[in-house]
Amino acid sequence: MNEGTTLEGTQGDMPVEQASGTRVRKRRGHKIKATAPLSGLAKLTLAALVGAAIGVLVGVVEGLVKLDALFLPPLVVGTLYLGTAGLIATRIRWMPAVGALYATIMLIGAATLGASSVFLRLTHPADVLGFSEIWVQMTCTLIAAVVGIAATMQAIVQREGV
C-alpha cells in the first residue's frame, strides 16, 4: 500500500490502515501493520473461558484441601481453558472459533461422559463449593460457546466487508 493512500467518504480523509480498524505502529522509521484489537465479543469469549478455568481449578484446589489428592484430569482441563483463552488473546481473527469449539466439546462431555458428576453437584447445594464451582464452570462454558461463535461470525463479516 502506498504511504500516502487515504480513504475518503464516511471515514473522512485518513490513512487506509486506520479506516480498516488495524493499528499502524512505527518503529525506526518503518511502518508495521499491527493486528486489529479484540472485539467485544472476543473479549467476552476470553473472559468466559477464564471464568470456566477458574471454576475447574477451584475444584482442583478443593480436592487438594478436602482429600489431600491432586486430580490430574481437572488440572489438564483447566489448563486447556486458560490456553484457549491465551490463544484468543493473540488477536488472531479465527481464534474465537477455537474457543467456541473447545467450549462446545466440554459441554458435550459434561452432558454425556460427565453427566452423573454434573447432575450430582447441581442437585446437592449443601456442598456449597462444588455446587457453585459447577454452576460457574457450566455457565461460563455455555457463554464461551455461544459468544465464540458470534465473535467468529463478526470477524468473518468484518473481513468480507458485508
N, C-alpha and C positions, 0 to 999 in steps of 0.2 A: 504494500500500500504506500502511496506517496506520502511524504511527510506533511505536505500542505493540504491533503484531501479533507474537505469538510462536507458535512451533510446539512442541507438546507431544508426547511419545511417545519414540521412540528417540533423538531428538536432545536431549531434555531441554527445559527452558524457555530458549530462545534466540531471538533475532530471526530471522525467516524468511530474511533475506538471508544470515545466517551458516550456517543449516542447509542452504541450497541450494548452498553452495560458492562463492558470489560474495563478494567483499570489499566492504565499505562504507567509504568514506572520508568524513571530514567536512572541509569547507572553509568557513570563515567562517560556521559555524553551520548549513550546509546539508548534507544527506546526498547523496553522489554514488555511484551504483552503479558499481563497477568491474567489469571483466571477470574471469572465473574464471581462476585460474592454469593454466599449461600442464600437461597430464597427462604422466605418464612416457613414454607412447608418442609424444606430440607432441614432447617434448624429444629422444627418440631419433631421430625423423624429422629434426628440425632438426640434430642432431649428425651424422647420416649425410649430409645434404645438404652440410654444411660440409666433411666429410671428402672427399666426392666432388669438391667445388670445389677443395680443396687438391690432390687427385690430378691434376685437369686443369691447374690453374695451375702446378704443378711442371713439367708438360710444356711450358708456355709459356716458363718460365724456362730449361728445358733447351734449347729451340730458340734462345733468345737467346744462350745461352752457347756451344753447340756450332756452330750455323750462322750466328750473328750476324744472325738474321732473326726478326721478330715475325710469328707466325701469328695472324691475326685470328679465325678460327672457334673455336679452343680458348679464346681470351680471352673471346669472347662466351658460349660455353657455361659457362665457369667463373663468369662474372659472373651469368649466369642462375641457376646453382645457388645462389650467395650471395643473389641477390634473392629466390628462392623460400624460402630459409631465413629471410630477413628477414620475409617475409610470415607465416610460421608464428610468428615471434616477436611479431607483433602480437596474438596470442592470439584471433584471430577463429576461431570454432568450426570452420569448414569449410576453413580454410587447409591443414591436413594433407592434405586431398584434392587440393589444387592441387600440393603437393609430391609426392604419390604419382603424380599424373598426369604431371608433368614427368619424374620418375624412370623411369616406365614408357615414356614416349616416348624417353628416352635409351637405355634398354635395347633397345627395338625398333630404334632407329637403329644401335646397336652390333652387333646381330645381323644387320642387313640391309646398310645402306649402308657401315657401317664394319667389317664382318666381317673383311675381309682385313687391315686395320691391327691390329685387336684380336687376331686369330689370330697375326699375325706377332710382336707384342710378347709374347703369352702363351707362345709356343713358343721364344723366344730369351732365356733367363735370363742370358746373358752380358752383355746390355745391362741392367745392374742397375737403373739409374734408370728406364728405360722399362718394364721388367718389373714393378717394384714400383709404379710410377705406375698402370699399367693394373689391377693387382690391387686397389689401394686404391680406385680410381675405380669399378670394376665391383662390388666387394663393397659399398661404401657406397651405390651406386645401387640395388642389389638390396635392401639393408636399408631404404632410404628408401621404396622402392615398397611393400614388404610391410607395414612398420610404419606407413606413412602411411595405408594402407587400414584397418589395425586401429585407429589413432587416430581416424579419421573415424567408424568404426562405434561406437567407445566414446563419442564425443561425441554421436552420434545417440541411443544407448541412454540416456545420462545425461539428455539433454534431454527424451526422452519419459517417463522415469521407469519404464522396464520393469524 
